[in-house]
Amino acid sequence: MVAQGVSIYLQLDNQTPLQELFMFQNQPITLIGSPPSPYTRKMTALLRYRRIAHSTIWGDPSAVLTEMGIAKPKVALLPTFILPNEVGEMQAICDSTPIIRRLEAEHKGRSVLPDDPAMAFIDYLLEDFADEWCTKYMFHYRWHKEVDADNAGTLLPLFQKVNLTEEALAKFKPYITDRQVGRLHVVGSN
Ligand SMILES: N[C@@H](CCC(=O)N[C@@H](CS)C(=O)NCC(=O)O)C(=O)O
């Protein structure tokens, strides 16, 4: 059976209780993510490659978890996964690297981790390098040049809600652009 990914676009003003949506999906793994988030892309690519059934809620993890009545992780990052804990209760967890290892243990086939311990170490090193450093190049090329920052500043709010009003976009665009451009020096873009 080929598992399929399902996307749910979160409407912030939607009256449908998210807990209901969540219960309907039954088996697939739920994650909360955002299209421009590199870690979300990493994990959706992994789930697609491994053919693990999943359902992505595109939205803000804190808002979605509050709506679902699930406790937030200490730091609610993108993506946030909702997986059962040891006693079967749904729990929100973050951090792609250990989640990949957990999924290896729980889902057979199309493994992404080498069996050979030496190769597995190199794989781990490359993953860690990509996680820690490639995101810095991405951030630099997205926000350093004015023309790119202008493009990203328009797209990011629309990825949260594609039918934002012109008025709302005019408010969120400078907010998100200033926030991200203001972080360039923190990620080492200079
Ligand atoms: N170590 C985490 C990192 C996740 C992460 O940093 N995600 C970014 C977005 S791609 C985030 O949520 N940043 C918080 C923010 O932008 O406020 C992982 O591997 O999943």
The ligand as an SDF file (V2000), in Angstrom:
LIG
                    3D

 20 19  0  0  0  0  0  0  0  0999 V2000
   16.1130   21.2110   15.7510 N   0  0  0  0  0  0  0  0  0  0  0  0
   14.7910   21.5070   15.2160 C   0  0  0  0  0  0  0  0  0  0  0  0
   14.8090   22.9010   14.5980 C   0  0  0  0  0  0  0  0  0  0  0  0
   13.4330   23.3650   14.1150 C   0  0  0  0  0  0  0  0  0  0  0  0
   13.4330   24.8580   13.8450 C   0  0  0  0  0  0  0  0  0  0  0  0
   14.3500   25.6040   14.2680 O   0  0  0  0  0  0  0  0  0  0  0  0
   12.4140   25.3230   13.1540 N   0  0  0  0  0  0  0  0  0  0  0  0
   12.3030   26.7530   12.8630 C   0  0  0  0  0  0  0  0  0  0  0  0
   11.5680   27.0030   11.5480 C   0  0  0  0  0  0  0  0  0  0  0  0
   12.2900   26.1720   10.1780 S   0  0  0  0  0  0  0  0  0  0  0  0
   11.4820   27.4590   13.9150 C   0  0  0  0  0  0  0  0  0  0  0  0
   10.4620   26.9460   14.3250 O   0  0  0  0  0  0  0  0  0  0  0  0
   11.9430   28.6350   14.3440 N   0  0  0  0  0  0  0  0  0  0  0  0
   11.2530   29.4190   15.3170 C   0  0  0  0  0  0  0  0  0  0  0  0
   10.8660   30.7610   14.8180 C   0  0  0  0  0  0  0  0  0  0  0  0
   11.0830   31.0540   13.6320 O   0  0  0  0  0  0  0  0  0  0  0  0
   10.2930   31.4950   15.6190 O   0  0  0  0  0  0  0  0  0  0  0  0
   14.4260   20.4020   14.2070 C   0  0  0  0  0  0  0  0  0  0  0  0
   15.3350   19.7000   13.7390 O   0  0  0  0  0  0  0  0  0  0  0  0
   13.2350   20.1860   13.9610 O   0  0  0  0  0  0  0  0  0  0  0  0
  1  2  1  0
  2  3  1  0
  2 18  1  0
  3  4  1  0
  4  5  1  0
  5  6  2  0
  5  7  1  0
  7  8  1  0
  8  9  1  0
  8 11  1  0
  9 10  1  0
 11 12  2  0
 11 13  1  0
 13 14  1  0
 14 15  1  0
 15 16  2  0
 15 17  1  0
 18 19  2  0
 18 20  1  0
M  END
$$$$
